[in-house]
């Protein structure tokens, strides 16, 4: 993942007053995984790895903020129902993200 893509994605996020430290923690973990995988769009993830990297300790907190990121248009989540394959998170770089 190019630093330029990460920077531009974070520039979009910083302007959104709806995002909290929990949203940023999850996004940071996802971006880190993308960087490690060399991916800038579709990133393979597992809930346990995102929770570990973001320091989110409880499932309700994780699910709440992860779902909010989806609803706000920052990510698209495609679960893998096969334990041998990781789920995918697609970073949505489009301009359709609505800010309050």
C-alpha positions as CSV (number, residue, x, y, z in Angstrom):
1,X,0.0,0.0,0.0
2,X,1.4,3.3,-1.0
3,X,1.9,5.9,1.7
4,X,0.1,8.4,-0.6
5,X,-3.1,6.2,-0.5
6,X,-3.0,5.9,3.3
7,X,-2.5,9.7,3.6
8,X,-5.4,10.5,1.3
9,X,-7.7,8.1,3.0
10,X,-6.8,9.6,6.4
11,X,-7.4,13.1,5.0
12,X,-10.9,12.1,4.2
13,X,-11.4,10.6,7.6
14,X,-10.0,13.5,9.6
15,X,-12.8,15.8,8.3
16,X,-15.6,13.6,9.5
17,X,-16.7,14.7,13.0
18,X,-18.7,11.5,13.5
19,X,-15.5,9.4,13.7
20,X,-14.2,8.6,17.2
21,X,-11.0,7.2,18.5
22,X,-12.6,3.7,18.2
23,X,-13.2,4.2,14.5
24,X,-9.7,5.4,14.0
25,X,-8.3,2.5,16.0
26,X,-10.1,0.0,13.7
27,X,-9.2,1.9,10.6
28,X,-5.5,2.1,11.7
29,X,-5.5,-1.7,12.2
30,X,-7.0,-2.3,8.7
31,X,-4.6,0.1,7.0
32,X,-1.7,-1.5,8.8
33,X,-2.8,-4.9,7.6
34,X,-3.2,-3.5,4.0
35,X,0.3,-2.1,4.2
36,X,1.7,-5.4,5.4
37,X,-0.1,-7.2,2.5
38,X,0.9,-4.6,-0.1
39,X,-2.8,-3.9,-0.7
40,X,-4.4,-0.5,-1.0
41,X,-8.0,-1.5,-1.8
42,X,-9.0,-5.0,-0.7
43,X,-7.4,-6.3,2.5
44,X,-7.7,-9.8,4.0
45,X,-8.6,-9.5,7.7
46,X,-9.7,-11.5,10.7
47,X,-11.6,-10.1,13.6
48,X,-9.1,-11.3,16.2
49,X,-6.2,-9.6,14.3
50,X,-8.1,-6.3,14.0
51,X,-9.0,-6.4,17.6
52,X,-5.5,-7.1,18.7
53,X,-3.9,-4.4,16.5
54,X,-6.6,-1.8,17.5
55,X,-6.5,-2.7,21.2
56,X,-10.3,-3.1,21.2
57,X,-10.9,-5.6,23.9
58,X,-14.6,-6.4,23.8
59,X,-16.8,-7.8,21.0
60,X,-19.6,-5.4,21.4
61,X,-17.3,-2.4,21.0
62,X,-15.7,-4.0,18.0
63,X,-19.0,-4.8,16.3
64,X,-20.5,-1.4,17.0
65,X,-17.7,0.6,15.5
66,X,-16.9,-1.8,12.7
67,X,-20.6,-1.7,11.6
68,X,-20.6,2.1,11.8
69,X,-17.6,2.3,9.5
70,X,-19.6,0.2,7.0
71,X,-22.7,2.2,7.4
72,X,-20.8,5.5,7.0
73,X,-19.3,4.3,3.7
74,X,-15.6,4.0,4.8
75,X,-15.4,0.2,4.3
76,X,-17.2,-2.7,2.6
77,X,-16.9,-5.9,4.5
78,X,-17.2,-9.3,2.8
79,X,-17.2,-12.1,5.3
80,X,-15.6,-15.5,4.6
81,X,-17.7,-18.3,6.1
82,X,-14.8,-20.7,5.5
83,X,-12.3,-20.8,8.5
84,X,-9.5,-21.5,6.0
85,X,-10.0,-18.1,4.3
86,X,-9.9,-14.6,5.8
87,X,-12.7,-12.1,5.3
88,X,-12.1,-9.1,3.1
89,X,-12.4,-5.4,3.8
90,X,-12.5,-3.0,0.9
91,X,-11.4,0.5,1.5
92,X,-13.9,2.9,-0.1
93,X,-12.0,5.9,-1.4
94,X,-14.9,7.4,-3.2
95,X,-16.3,10.9,-2.6
96,X,-19.8,9.6,-1.5
97,X,-18.8,9.6,2.1
98,X,-21.3,12.0,3.7
99,X,-20.0,14.2,6.5
100,X,-22.3,16.0,9.0
